[in-house]
Amino acid sequence: MKANVGGFDKGVRVVVGALLIGWAIVGGPVWAWIGVVPLATGLFNFCPLYRLLGVNTCKR
């Protein structure tokens, strides 16, 4: 997996994912567990959808 998520994009994904998971833990809706996806893509610096679309936010 070649990194395709970087910088600001990564930070936003980690924060939004953590907030959604936190909301789910404290009694939010079940769909808030979708926060696992942006959190994981931010931590691993790889987004499968970006790869399909040919997007890369990493600086070279």
Biopython code that builds the backbone (N, CA, C, O; Angstrom):
import numpy as np
from Bio.PDB.StructureBuilder import StructureBuilder

atoms = [
    (1, "MET", "N", (0.831, -1.177, 0.000)),
    (1, "MET", "CA", (0.000, 0.000, 0.000)),
    (1, "MET", "C", (0.878, 1.245, 0.000)),
    (1, "MET", "O", (1.629, 1.490, 0.944)),
    (2, "LYS", "N", (0.778, 1.997, -1.031)),
    (2, "LYS", "CA", (1.520, 3.245, -1.131)),
    (2, "LYS", "C", (0.684, 4.359, -0.501)),
    (2, "LYS", "O", (-0.506, 4.481, -0.791)),
    (3, "ALA", "N", (1.293, 5.164, 0.351)),
    (3, "ALA", "CA", (0.582, 6.242, 1.045)),
    (3, "ALA", "C", (-0.030, 7.217, 0.046)),
    (3, "ALA", "O", (0.629, 7.645, -0.901)),
    (4, "ASN", "N", (-1.303, 7.566, 0.267)),
    (4, "ASN", "CA", (-1.958, 8.557, -0.576)),
    (4, "ASN", "C", (-2.767, 9.569, 0.249)),
    (4, "ASN", "O", (-3.520, 10.364, -0.313)),
    (5, "VAL", "N", (-2.614, 9.541, 1.571)),
    (5, "VAL", "CA", (-3.277, 10.489, 2.459)),
    (5, "VAL", "C", (-2.199, 11.187, 3.269)),
    (5, "VAL", "O", (-1.382, 10.528, 3.912)),
    (6, "GLY", "N", (-2.186, 12.500, 3.246)),
    (6, "GLY", "CA", (-1.154, 13.201, 3.988)),
    (6, "GLY", "C", (-1.592, 14.568, 4.474)),
    (6, "GLY", "O", (-2.620, 15.097, 4.050)),
    (7, "GLY", "N", (-0.801, 15.125, 5.366)),
    (7, "GLY", "CA", (-0.972, 16.484, 5.842)),
    (7, "GLY", "C", (-2.302, 16.786, 6.485)),
    (7, "GLY", "O", (-2.759, 16.070, 7.377)),
    (8, "PHE", "N", (-2.917, 17.852, 6.022)),
    (8, "PHE", "CA", (-4.184, 18.328, 6.568)),
    (8, "PHE", "C", (-5.264, 17.251, 6.467)),
    (8, "PHE", "O", (-6.050, 17.068, 7.397)),
    (9, "ASP", "N", (-5.302, 16.551, 5.356)),
    (9, "ASP", "CA", (-6.279, 15.489, 5.120)),
    (9, "ASP", "C", (-6.188, 14.434, 6.220)),
    (9, "ASP", "O", (-7.207, 13.989, 6.749)),
    (10, "LYS", "N", (-4.985, 14.047, 6.554)),
    (10, "LYS", "CA", (-4.770, 13.034, 7.588)),
    (10, "LYS", "C", (-5.296, 13.522, 8.941)),
    (10, "LYS", "O", (-5.987, 12.788, 9.648)),
    (11, "GLY", "N", (-4.965, 14.755, 9.289)),
    (11, "GLY", "CA", (-5.412, 15.311, 10.567)),
    (11, "GLY", "C", (-6.923, 15.360, 10.685)),
    (11, "GLY", "O", (-7.482, 15.008, 11.724)),
    (12, "VAL", "N", (-7.581, 15.794, 9.628)),
    (12, "VAL", "CA", (-9.040, 15.871, 9.637)),
    (12, "VAL", "C", (-9.649, 14.483, 9.792)),
    (12, "VAL", "O", (-10.595, 14.302, 10.559)),
    (13, "ARG", "N", (-9.116, 13.508, 9.075)),
    (13, "ARG", "CA", (-9.638, 12.141, 9.159)),
    (13, "ARG", "C", (-9.510, 11.575, 10.575)),
    (13, "ARG", "O", (-10.448, 10.963, 11.086)),
    (14, "VAL", "N", (-8.352, 11.777, 11.208)),
    (14, "VAL", "CA", (-8.131, 11.237, 12.548)),
    (14, "VAL", "C", (-9.081, 11.902, 13.555)),
    (14, "VAL", "O", (-9.697, 11.220, 14.374)),
    (15, "VAL", "N", (-9.195, 13.223, 13.488)),
    (15, "VAL", "CA", (-10.058, 13.936, 14.434)),
    (15, "VAL", "C", (-11.526, 13.564, 14.239)),
    (15, "VAL", "O", (-12.220, 13.255, 15.207)),
    (16, "VAL", "N", (-12.001, 13.591, 13.000)),
    (16, "VAL", "CA", (-13.407, 13.266, 12.733)),
    (16, "VAL", "C", (-13.707, 11.820, 13.116)),
    (16, "VAL", "O", (-14.743, 11.541, 13.720)),
    (17, "GLY", "N", (-12.813, 10.902, 12.771)),
    (17, "GLY", "CA", (-13.010, 9.500, 13.126)),
    (17, "GLY", "C", (-13.072, 9.295, 14.626)),
    (17, "GLY", "O", (-13.937, 8.570, 15.116)),
    (18, "ALA", "N", (-12.162, 9.927, 15.367)),
    (18, "ALA", "CA", (-12.149, 9.795, 16.822)),
    (18, "ALA", "C", (-13.411, 10.390, 17.440)),
    (18, "ALA", "O", (-13.975, 9.819, 18.373)),
    (19, "LEU", "N", (-13.852, 11.530, 16.925)),
    (19, "LEU", "CA", (-15.076, 12.147, 17.450)),
    (19, "LEU", "C", (-16.300, 11.263, 17.208)),
    (19, "LEU", "O", (-17.137, 11.106, 18.097)),
    (20, "LEU", "N", (-16.404, 10.693, 16.023)),
    (20, "LEU", "CA", (-17.537, 9.814, 15.725)),
    (20, "LEU", "C", (-17.526, 8.568, 16.605)),
    (20, "LEU", "O", (-18.572, 8.156, 17.107)),
    (21, "ILE", "N", (-16.363, 7.970, 16.796)),
    (21, "ILE", "CA", (-16.262, 6.782, 17.639)),
    (21, "ILE", "C", (-16.608, 7.139, 19.089)),
    (21, "ILE", "O", (-17.320, 6.397, 19.764)),
    (22, "GLY", "N", (-16.101, 8.273, 19.556)),
    (22, "GLY", "CA", (-16.418, 8.723, 20.901)),
    (22, "GLY", "C", (-17.909, 8.932, 21.088)),
    (22, "GLY", "O", (-18.467, 8.574, 22.125)),
    (23, "TRP", "N", (-18.550, 9.510, 20.087)),
    (23, "TRP", "CA", (-19.985, 9.733, 20.136)),
    (23, "TRP", "C", (-20.728, 8.400, 20.216)),
    (23, "TRP", "O", (-21.682, 8.267, 20.982)),
    (24, "ALA", "N", (-20.296, 7.417, 19.430)),
    (24, "ALA", "CA", (-20.923, 6.094, 19.443)),
    (24, "ALA", "C", (-20.762, 5.435, 20.811)),
    (24, "ALA", "O", (-21.685, 4.783, 21.301)),
    (25, "ILE", "N", (-19.602, 5.601, 21.422)),
    (25, "ILE", "CA", (-19.329, 4.986, 22.726)),
    (25, "ILE", "C", (-20.230, 5.560, 23.815)),
    (25, "ILE", "O", (-20.694, 4.823, 24.685)),
    (26, "VAL", "N", (-20.481, 6.870, 23.773)),
    (26, "VAL", "CA", (-21.283, 7.493, 24.834)),
    (26, "VAL", "C", (-22.787, 7.419, 24.564)),
    (26, "VAL", "O", (-23.567, 8.083, 25.246)),
    (27, "GLY", "N", (-23.195, 6.633, 23.593)),
    (27, "GLY", "CA", (-24.619, 6.421, 23.369)),
    (27, "GLY", "C", (-25.173, 7.037, 22.109)),
    (27, "GLY", "O", (-26.390, 7.143, 21.953)),
    (28, "GLY", "N", (-24.311, 7.441, 21.218)),
    (28, "GLY", "CA", (-24.768, 7.995, 19.945)),
    (28, "GLY", "C", (-25.362, 6.905, 19.072)),
    (28, "GLY", "O", (-25.448, 5.749, 19.487)),
    (29, "PRO", "N", (-25.767, 7.264, 17.876)),
    (29, "PRO", "CA", (-26.371, 6.283, 16.963)),
    (29, "PRO", "C", (-25.349, 5.237, 16.500)),
    (29, "PRO", "O", (-24.142, 5.480, 16.496)),
    (30, "VAL", "N", (-25.855, 4.104, 16.122)),
    (30, "VAL", "CA", (-24.994, 3.006, 15.670)),
    (30, "VAL", "C", (-24.162, 3.419, 14.465)),
    (30, "VAL", "O", (-23.016, 2.990, 14.331)),
    (31, "TRP", "N", (-24.725, 4.250, 13.581)),
    (31, "TRP", "CA", (-23.999, 4.642, 12.377)),
    (31, "TRP", "C", (-22.742, 5.439, 12.693)),
    (31, "TRP", "O", (-21.880, 5.579, 11.825)),
    (32, "ALA", "N", (-22.611, 5.964, 13.901)),
    (32, "ALA", "CA", (-21.424, 6.745, 14.261)),
    (32, "ALA", "C", (-20.162, 5.879, 14.280)),
    (32, "ALA", "O", (-19.047, 6.400, 14.243)),
    (33, "TRP", "N", (-20.340, 4.563, 14.336)),
    (33, "TRP", "CA", (-19.178, 3.663, 14.287)),
    (33, "TRP", "C", (-18.466, 3.732, 12.934)),
    (33, "TRP", "O", (-17.368, 3.197, 12.784)),
    (34, "ILE", "N", (-19.080, 4.381, 11.963)),
    (34, "ILE", "CA", (-18.427, 4.573, 10.659)),
    (34, "ILE", "C", (-17.144, 5.381, 10.842)),
    (34, "ILE", "O", (-16.306, 5.424, 9.942)),
    (35, "GLY", "N", (-16.988, 6.015, 11.989)),
    (35, "GLY", "CA", (-15.772, 6.762, 12.302)),
    (35, "GLY", "C", (-14.520, 5.911, 12.269)),
    (35, "GLY", "O", (-13.412, 6.439, 12.188)),
    (36, "VAL", "N", (-14.684, 4.605, 12.330)),
    (36, "VAL", "CA", (-13.541, 3.694, 12.243)),
    (36, "VAL", "C", (-12.849, 3.846, 10.887)),
    (36, "VAL", "O", (-11.627, 3.727, 10.797)),
    (37, "VAL", "N", (-13.620, 4.106, 9.844)),
    (37, "VAL", "CA", (-13.061, 4.203, 8.493)),
    (37, "VAL", "C", (-12.132, 5.410, 8.345)),
    (37, "VAL", "O", (-10.978, 5.234, 7.955)),
    (38, "PRO", "N", (-12.593, 6.632, 8.641)),
    (38, "PRO", "CA", (-11.659, 7.756, 8.494)),
    (38, "PRO", "C", (-10.483, 7.680, 9.471)),
    (38, "PRO", "O", (-9.374, 8.103, 9.144)),
    (39, "LEU", "N", (-10.724, 7.146, 10.662)),
    (39, "LEU", "CA", (-9.628, 7.008, 11.618)),
    (39, "LEU", "C", (-8.560, 6.062, 11.066)),
    (39, "LEU", "O", (-7.371, 6.378, 11.106)),
    (40, "ALA", "N", (-8.975, 4.922, 10.558)),
    (40, "ALA", "CA", (-8.019, 3.948, 10.016)),
    (40, "ALA", "C", (-7.286, 4.494, 8.788)),
    (40, "ALA", "O", (-6.072, 4.326, 8.668)),
    (41, "THR", "N", (-8.008, 5.142, 7.885)),
    (41, "THR", "CA", (-7.356, 5.660, 6.685)),
    (41, "THR", "C", (-6.379, 6.781, 7.042)),
    (41, "THR", "O", (-5.350, 6.944, 6.386)),
    (42, "GLY", "N", (-6.697, 7.544, 8.071)),
    (42, "GLY", "CA", (-5.777, 8.588, 8.519)),
    (42, "GLY", "C", (-4.539, 8.010, 9.176)),
    (42, "GLY", "O", (-3.432, 8.498, 8.949)),
    (43, "LEU", "N", (-4.710, 6.984, 9.984)),
    (43, "LEU", "CA", (-3.570, 6.385, 10.684)),
    (43, "LEU", "C", (-2.668, 5.588, 9.751)),
    (43, "LEU", "O", (-1.451, 5.560, 9.936)),
    (44, "PHE", "N", (-3.255, 4.943, 8.754)),
    (44, "PHE", "CA", (-2.464, 4.138, 7.821)),
    (44, "PHE", "C", (-1.984, 4.923, 6.599)),
    (44, "PHE", "O", (-1.228, 4.398, 5.782)),
    (45, "ASN", "N", (-2.420, 6.175, 6.473)),
    (45, "ASN", "CA", (-2.040, 7.032, 5.344)),
    (45, "ASN", "C", (-2.432, 6.438, 3.995)),
    (45, "ASN", "O", (-1.774, 6.693, 2.986)),
    (46, "PHE", "N", (-3.490, 5.655, 3.978)),
    (46, "PHE", "CA", (-3.924, 5.025, 2.726)),
    (46, "PHE", "C", (-5.446, 4.984, 2.675)),
    (46, "PHE", "O", (-6.102, 4.554, 3.623)),
    (47, "CYS", "N", (-5.994, 5.438, 1.555)),
    (47, "CYS", "CA", (-7.440, 5.417, 1.337)),
    (47, "CYS", "C", (-7.720, 4.680, 0.027)),
    (47, "CYS", "O", (-7.314, 5.139, -1.041)),
    (48, "PRO", "N", (-8.412, 3.540, 0.101)),
    (48, "PRO", "CA", (-8.711, 2.787, -1.121)),
    (48, "PRO", "C", (-9.524, 3.599, -2.140)),
    (48, "PRO", "O", (-9.313, 3.461, -3.344)),
    (49, "LEU", "N", (-10.436, 4.429, -1.674)),
    (49, "LEU", "CA", (-11.232, 5.242, -2.590)),
    (49, "LEU", "C", (-10.352, 6.252, -3.322)),
    (49, "LEU", "O", (-10.531, 6.478, -4.519)),
    (50, "TYR", "N", (-9.407, 6.857, -2.614)),
    (50, "TYR", "CA", (-8.466, 7.768, -3.271)),
    (50, "TYR", "C", (-7.706, 7.036, -4.374)),
    (50, "TYR", "O", (-7.479, 7.587, -5.452)),
    (51, "ARG", "N", (-7.324, 5.815, -4.103)),
    (51, "ARG", "CA", (-6.573, 5.054, -5.111)),
    (51, "ARG", "C", (-7.420, 4.820, -6.362)),
    (51, "ARG", "O", (-6.935, 4.965, -7.484)),
    (52, "LEU", "N", (-8.681, 4.459, -6.160)),
    (52, "LEU", "CA", (-9.578, 4.240, -7.304)),
    (52, "LEU", "C", (-9.781, 5.511, -8.121)),
    (52, "LEU", "O", (-9.898, 5.463, -9.345)),
    (53, "LEU", "N", (-9.822, 6.655, -7.426)),
    (53, "LEU", "CA", (-10.057, 7.931, -8.091)),
    (53, "LEU", "C", (-8.777, 8.604, -8.575)),
    (53, "LEU", "O", (-8.827, 9.616, -9.274)),
    (54, "GLY", "N", (-7.629, 8.040, -8.201)),
    (54, "GLY", "CA", (-6.346, 8.620, -8.609)),
    (54, "GLY", "C", (-5.954, 9.871, -7.832)),
    (54, "GLY", "O", (-5.195, 10.703, -8.329)),
    (55, "VAL", "N", (-6.468, 10.002, -6.619)),
    (55, "VAL", "CA", (-6.178, 11.168, -5.780)),
    (55, "VAL", "C", (-5.011, 10.846, -4.860)),
    (55, "VAL", "O", (-4.898, 9.729, -4.353)),
    (56, "ASN", "N", (-4.134, 11.842, -4.646)),
    (56, "ASN", "CA", (-3.011, 11.676, -3.725)),
    (56, "ASN", "C", (-2.768, 13.018, -3.043)),
    (56, "ASN", "O", (-2.428, 13.998, -3.706)),
    (57, "THR", "N", (-2.940, 13.070, -1.714)),
    (57, "THR", "CA", (-2.722, 14.327, -0.987)),
    (57, "THR", "C", (-1.381, 14.348, -0.264)),
    (57, "THR", "O", (-1.098, 15.282, 0.487)),
    (58, "CYS", "N", (-0.557, 13.333, -0.481)),
    (58, "CYS", "CA", (0.787, 13.321, 0.110)),
    (58, "CYS", "C", (1.698, 14.241, -0.690)),
    (58, "CYS", "O", (1.624, 14.306, -1.917)),
    (59, "LYS", "N", (2.561, 14.951, 0.033)),
    (59, "LYS", "CA", (3.566, 15.761, -0.648)),
    (59, "LYS", "C", (4.708, 14.857, -1.056)),
    (59, "LYS", "O", (5.054, 13.921, -0.336)),
    (60, "ARG", "N", (5.279, 15.125, -2.178)),
    (60, "ARG", "CA", (6.376, 14.285, -2.666)),
    (60, "ARG", "C", (7.691, 14.955, -2.463)),
    (60, "ARG", "O", (8.730, 14.395, -2.814)),
]
sb = StructureBuilder()
sb.init_structure("model")
sb.init_model(0)
sb.init_chain("A")
sb.init_seg("    ")
for serial, (resi, resn, name, xyz) in enumerate(atoms, 1):
    if name == "N":
        sb.init_residue(resn, " ", resi, " ")
    sb.init_atom(name, np.array(xyz, "f"), 0.0, 1.0, " ", f" {name:<3s}", serial, name[0])
structure = sb.get_structure()
